[in-house]
Amino acid sequence: MKVDVLVAEIGSTTTVVNAFNGIGTGAPAFAGQGQAPTTVLEGDVTVGLRGAIDSLIRNLHADDLTWDDVLATSSAAGGLKITVHGLVYDMTVRAAKEAALGAGGIIKMVTSGKIRRTDLKKIQEIKPNIILVAGGVDYGERETALYNLDMILSMNLKIPVIYAGNVENQEEVNLICEEAGNQVYIVENVYPKIDTLVIEPTRKVIQDVFEEHIVHAPGMEKVRELVNGPIIPTPGAVMEAARVLKEEIGDLVVFDVGGATTDVHSVTKGSEKINSILISPEPEAKRTVEGDLGVYVNVRHVIEKIGAENLKEEFANMEEILADYKSIPKTDMEKKFVERLTEKAVLTSLERHAGHLRYFYTASGKKTVAEGKDLTAIKYIVGTGGALTRLPGRREILEKIKSYGKEHELYPPKTTKILIDEDYILSSLGVMSKKYPDDALKLMKKSLRI
């Protein structure tokens, strides 16, 4: 049997392969899915990839499988680990952090001001895939970024460096890295002037560096040989899908509840009303990652947030459920239990992602300002990830967002529509959009039933 495109999602625990046909015909179709355990610990992730392909072959009731293209996303071996080093936390550091998260990175460390020896030790322990150095508005402060770069390079780690700071430093940064024999990528300043974020160039370069230095897990170099299309971080692929969808249907926010984390991706400039009172800029495309809100690996953290005693009132047999707790719930009771955890993960991640109004009094009277990401212009709430695509109550969970809060939060309005990634292929379509944008968009709309 032949398919047009395979997209492999190489996760930390599971590798999923999605197959697509009709690419380039105007009528693309999702053909099927296979999965297998990711085999990082066996020393070669291609073992798990081939296992997922074998699973797909069985699901398609085929004897064999061939294809034209293979694309991939990866979060194996801890994903794309990034450390961020800037000047002032609320300015260049935050801008650099937004760029890294938007590209699908996992921020393992953030520093502001001059790096200390204890910071260098932490960088060595983290072993990041990329080091992002920023600092200083254009033609402003120069020395901190150069000092930080010298300190980082003194460790001789040979980790790719992205410089996204003061434009005046670019030539010197290039020379310093050249003399140290360290790969450097120089991009536009993420914070070129006060209250201005320019994160797209850095976001794009982070994904390019990820592809170029793809050996993030044992055997990943073999995956690069198999894949003849883009490879991007899995969370970055979800963001790509969100950005493509936004251009087609309007402002949206995507909730991705997984076993270990809950990611929220929003693509919106917000409302004019809120923008006029916003005290610091926010990126149009924003991603937040909540590492304590997973419904499997971090189940105990979510239970703690709900309150174990409160949960026992709803589920008298909670300890019995947890004694045999699996990543995929089987019984109706187990599904209801995971739905309750998922609801908490969604609403807590919303609180952390969205901004709010703040009131204070001056000599001239009461003033109102806005802080954080404005979601009041959102038209669609999208659910993806295992929990929000497979649980029976997934739609009801997302509906709760529309009545949540106390009116001073910048949450989506009650008129927002709920969409579910029914085929669970949004991240695959995000990477597909880089090579087949029209087909990817059509497949997204099919999966979301719009």
C-alpha positions in Angstrom: 0.0 0.0 0.0 1.2 3.5 -0.8 0.5 6.8 1.0 1.6 10.3 0.1 3.0 11.6 3.4 3.9 10.2 6.8 4.3 12.5 9.8 6.1 11.0 12.8 5.6 12.5 16.2 8.5 11.3 18.3 7.5 11.9 21.9 9.2 11.3 25.2 7.2 8.1 25.8 5.2 7.3 22.6 6.0 7.6 18.9 2.9 8.2 16.7 2.8 8.0 12.9 0.0 9.6 10.9 -0.5 8.9 7.2 -2.1 11.2 4.6 -3.3 10.7 1.0 -4.5 13.0 -1.7 -1.8 15.6 -1.1 -1.7 18.0 -3.9 -5.0 16.9 -5.4 -7.2 19.4 -3.6 -8.9 16.6 -1.6 -6.4 15.5 1.1 -7.4 12.8 3.5 -6.3 11.4 6.8 -5.5 7.7 6.1 -4.7 6.3 9.5 -2.5 6.2 12.6 0.0 3.9 14.3 1.9 4.1 17.5 4.6 2.4 19.5 6.8 3.2 22.6 9.6 5.6 21.9 12.9 3.8 22.2 15.3 6.4 23.5 16.5 4.1 26.3 17.3 1.4 23.7 19.7 3.8 22.2 17.9 4.3 18.9 14.6 6.1 18.4 14.2 4.6 14.9 13.3 1.3 16.6 10.2 3.0 18.0 9.5 4.8 14.7 9.6 1.5 12.8 7.3 0.0 15.5 4.8 2.8 14.9 5.0 2.2 11.2 4.3 -1.5 11.7 1.3 -0.5 13.9 0.0 1.7 11.1 0.4 -1.1 8.6 -1.7 -3.3 10.8 -4.3 -0.6 11.3 -4.6 -0.1 7.6 -4.9 -3.9 7.0 -2.0 -3.7 4.6 0.8 -6.1 3.8 3.4 -3.4 3.4 3.7 0.4 3.2 5.5 2.9 1.0 5.4 6.7 0.9 6.7 9.8 -0.9 7.5 12.1 2.0 8.3 11.7 5.7 8.0 14.8 8.0 8.6 14.7 11.8 8.1 16.5 15.1 10.2 15.5 18.2 10.1 16.0 21.9 12.2 13.0 22.7 15.1 13.2 25.2 13.5 16.1 27.1 12.5 18.1 24.0 14.3 21.3 22.8 16.1 22.5 25.9 16.9 26.2 25.9 18.6 28.6 28.4 17.8 32.3 28.1 20.2 35.1 29.2 19.2 38.8 29.0 19.6 42.1 30.6 16.4 43.2 32.4 13.9 40.4 33.2 10.8 42.4 32.3 12.2 43.5 29.0 14.8 41.6 26.9 14.6 38.5 29.0 10.9 38.2 28.7 11.0 38.9 25.0 13.6 36.2 24.5 11.6 33.7 26.6 8.5 34.4 24.5 10.4 33.6 21.3 11.9 30.4 22.7 8.5 29.1 24.0 6.8 30.1 20.7 9.3 28.0 18.8 8.5 24.9 20.9 11.4 25.2 23.3 11.5 24.1 26.9 12.9 26.9 29.0 15.3 25.2 31.5 16.9 28.4 32.8 16.5 32.1 32.7 19.0 34.8 33.9 18.9 38.6 33.9 22.0 40.8 34.3 25.5 39.5 34.4 25.9 35.7 34.6 27.5 34.3 37.8 29.7 31.3 38.3 26.7 29.4 39.8 24.8 30.1 36.7 27.5 28.6 34.6 27.5 25.5 36.7 23.7 25.1 36.1 24.1 25.5 32.3 26.7 22.7 32.4 24.2 20.5 34.3 21.3 21.3 32.0 23.2 20.6 28.8 20.9 22.8 26.7 20.4 22.2 23.0 20.4 26.0 22.4 21.7 29.0 24.4 19.8 32.3 23.6 21.6 35.5 24.5 19.9 38.9 24.4 20.1 42.2 26.1 20.0 45.9 25.5 17.7 47.9 23.2 19.3 48.8 19.9 22.1 51.4 20.4 21.6 51.1 24.2 23.5 49.0 26.8 26.1 46.7 25.3 28.4 45.2 27.9 26.1 42.7 29.7 25.4 40.6 26.6 29.1 40.5 25.6 30.1 39.6 29.2 27.5 36.8 29.3 28.6 35.5 25.9 32.3 35.4 27.0 31.4 33.6 30.2 29.3 31.0 28.4 31.9 30.4 25.7 34.6 30.0 28.4 33.0 26.6 29.3 33.8 25.3 25.8 30.5 23.5 25.6 30.1 23.9 21.8 26.4 24.4 22.1 24.8 26.6 19.3 24.3 30.2 20.4 21.6 32.5 19.1 22.2 36.2 19.7 19.1 38.4 19.6 20.2 41.5 21.4 21.5 45.1 20.7 22.3 45.4 17.0 25.5 47.3 17.8 27.0 44.0 19.2 26.4 41.9 16.2 29.9 42.1 14.6 31.6 41.6 17.9 29.4 38.7 18.8 30.3 37.1 15.5 34.0 37.6 16.1 33.9 36.3 19.6 32.1 33.1 18.6 34.4 32.7 15.5 37.5 32.9 17.7 35.9 30.4 20.2 35.0 28.0 17.3 31.4 28.1 18.4 28.4 28.1 16.1 26.4 31.4 16.4 23.2 32.6 14.7 22.6 36.3 14.8 19.1 37.6 14.4 17.1 40.8 14.9 16.9 42.1 18.4 13.9 40.7 20.3 13.5 44.0 22.2 14.8 46.7 19.8 13.1 49.6 21.6 11.0 50.1 24.7 7.6 48.4 24.6 8.4 46.7 21.2 8.7 42.9 20.9 10.2 41.4 17.7 10.2 37.6 18.4 9.3 36.0 15.0 12.9 36.1 13.6 14.2 34.4 16.7 11.4 31.9 16.8 12.1 30.9 13.2 15.9 30.5 13.7 15.3 28.4 16.8 13.4 25.9 14.7 16.1 26.0 12.0 18.8 25.3 14.6 16.7 22.5 15.9 16.6 20.9 12.5 20.3 21.5 11.8 21.4 20.0 15.2 18.7 17.3 15.3 20.8 14.8 17.3 18.9 15.4 20.5 18.3 11.7 21.3 20.1 8.5 20.5 19.4 7.5 16.9 18.0 10.9 15.9 20.7 11.1 13.3 19.1 8.1 11.6 15.7 9.8 11.7 17.2 12.7 9.8 18.3 10.2 7.1 14.7 8.9 6.9 13.0 12.2 7.0 13.0 14.2 3.7 11.0 17.1 5.0 11.0 19.4 8.0 11.6 18.3 11.6 10.4 20.7 14.3 9.7 20.5 18.1 6.3 19.0 18.7 5.0 22.1 20.7 6.3 24.3 17.9 4.2 22.3 15.5 1.1 22.9 17.5 1.9 26.6 17.4 2.4 26.5 13.6 -1.0 24.9 13.3 -2.6 27.6 15.5 -1.1 30.3 13.4 -2.3 28.8 10.1 -5.8 28.4 11.5 -5.9 31.9 12.9 -5.4 33.3 9.4 -8.3 31.3 8.1 -10.9 31.4 10.9 -9.9 34.2 13.3 -8.4 34.6 16.7 -8.1 31.4 18.7 -6.6 29.7 21.8 -5.5 26.0 21.8 -5.4 23.9 24.9 -3.2 20.8 24.8 -3.5 18.7 27.9 -1.0 15.8 28.1 0.3 13.3 30.5 3.2 15.5 31.7 2.2 19.1 30.8 -0.5 21.4 29.7 0.4 23.8 26.9 -1.7 26.8 25.9 -1.2 28.5 22.5 -3.0 31.7 21.7 -2.9 33.7 18.5 -4.6 37.1 18.9 -3.6 40.8 19.0 -6.4 41.3 21.6 -9.0 44.1 21.5 -8.3 47.7 20.8 -9.9 48.6 24.1 -7.5 46.5 26.2 -4.5 47.4 24.0 -5.0 51.0 24.9 -4.5 50.3 28.6 -1.9 47.5 28.4 1.1 48.4 30.4 3.6 46.1 28.6 3.6 44.5 25.2 2.5 40.9 24.5 3.3 38.7 21.4 0.5 38.0 19.0 1.4 34.3 19.2 2.0 33.2 22.8 2.7 29.8 24.3 2.8 28.9 28.0 3.8 25.5 29.4 2.6 24.2 32.7 5.0 21.5 33.8 2.9 20.6 36.9 -0.4 20.1 35.1 -0.1 16.7 33.4 -2.9 14.2 34.0 -0.6 11.1 34.1 3.0 11.8 35.0 2.0 14.8 37.2 -1.4 13.4 38.4 -0.4 14.0 42.1 0.2 17.7 41.5 -3.2 18.1 39.9 -4.9 16.2 42.7 -3.1 18.5 45.2 -4.4 21.6 43.4 -8.0 20.3 43.6 -7.5 19.0 47.1 -7.4 15.3 47.9 -10.2 15.5 50.4 -12.4 17.4 47.9 -11.7 14.9 45.2 -12.5 12.0 47.6 -16.0 13.5 48.1 -16.5 13.1 44.3 -14.6 9.8 44.0 -14.9 7.7 47.1 -12.7 5.0 45.5 -9.9 7.5 44.5 -7.1 5.5 46.1 -8.3 2.4 44.3 -8.3 4.3 40.9 -4.8 5.6 41.6 -3.5 2.1 42.6 -4.0 0.9 39.0 -3.7 4.3 37.3 -2.8 4.1 33.6 -2.0 6.7 30.9 -5.2 5.7 29.0 -8.3 5.3 31.2 -10.5 2.3 30.4 -13.6 2.2 32.7 -16.3 4.9 32.9 -15.2 5.8 36.4 -11.5 6.2 35.4 -12.6 8.4 32.5 -14.7 10.6 34.8 -11.8 10.9 37.2 -9.4 12.0 34.4 -12.0 14.4 33.1 -12.0 16.0 36.6 -8.2 16.3 36.5 -8.3 17.7 32.9 -10.9 20.3 33.9 -8.6 21.5 36.6 -5.6 21.5 34.3 -7.5 23.5 31.6 -8.8 26.2 34.0 -5.5 26.5 35.9 -3.5 26.9 32.7 -6.0 29.5 31.5 -5.4 31.5 34.7 -1.7 31.4 34.1 -1.8 32.2 30.4 -4.3 35.0 30.4 -3.9 38.6 31.7 -6.2 40.6 33.9 -7.3 44.1 34.7 -5.8 46.0 37.6 -7.4 49.0 39.4 -5.7 51.7 41.4 -6.4 55.2 42.6 -4.6 58.4 41.8 -5.2 62.1 42.7 -7.4 62.3 39.6 -9.5 59.2 40.5 -9.7 55.5 39.7 -7.5 54.2 36.9 -7.6 50.8 35.1 -4.7 49.1 33.5 -4.3 45.7 31.8 -1.5 43.2 32.4 -0.7 40.1 30.4 -2.2 38.4 27.4 -5.6 39.6 26.3 -8.0 36.8 25.2 -11.1 38.9 25.0 -11.1 38.9 21.2 -10.8 35.1 20.9 -13.4 33.5 18.6 -12.5 29.8 19.0 -11.3 27.6 21.8 -9.5 24.5 20.4 -8.9 21.3 22.2 -6.1 18.9 21.3 -3.8 16.3 23.0 -4.9 12.9 24.3 -7.3 14.1 27.1 -9.2 16.8 25.1 -9.6 14.6 22.0 -10.5 11.3 23.5 -12.4 11.8 26.8 -16.2 11.7 26.4 -16.6 15.0 28.3 -14.0 16.9 26.4 -16.4 19.5 25.0 -18.1 20.2 28.3 -14.6 20.7 29.9 -13.8 23.4 27.4 -17.3 25.0 27.7 -16.4 25.8 31.3 -13.9 28.3 30.2 -16.7 30.6 28.9 -18.2 31.0 32.4 -15.0 31.0 34.4 -13.5 34.0 36.2 -14.7 37.1 38.0 -14.9 39.6 35.2 -11.5 41.3 35.8 -9.6 38.5 33.9 -8.9 38.9 30.2 -10.6 35.5 29.3 -12.4 34.4 26.1 -16.0 35.8 25.8 -19.1 33.7 26.2 -19.7 33.8 22.4 -16.5 31.8 21.8 -17.1 28.5 19.8 -15.6 25.2 20.9 -13.6 23.1 18.3 -12.1 19.6 19.0 -9.2 18.1 17.0 -11.2 14.9 16.5 -8.6 13.1 14.6 -5.8 14.1 17.0 -3.5 15.3 14.2 -3.0 19.0 14.8 0.7 18.8 15.6 1.3 16.6 12.5 -0.5 19.2 10.4 1.5 22.0 11.9 4.7 20.5 10.5 2.9 19.6 7.3 1.9 23.2 6.9 5.6 24.2 6.3 5.7 22.1 3.1 2.0 21.6 2.1 0.2 24.6 3.6 -3.1 24.3 1.6 -3.4 20.6 2.3 -2.6 21.0 6.0 -5.3 23.7 6.3 -7.9 21.6 4.7 -7.1 18.7 6.9 -7.2 20.9 10.0 -10.7 22.1 9.1 -11.8 18.4 8.6 -10.4 17.3 11.9 -12.1 20.3 13.6 -15.3 19.6 11.7 -15.5 23.1 10.2 
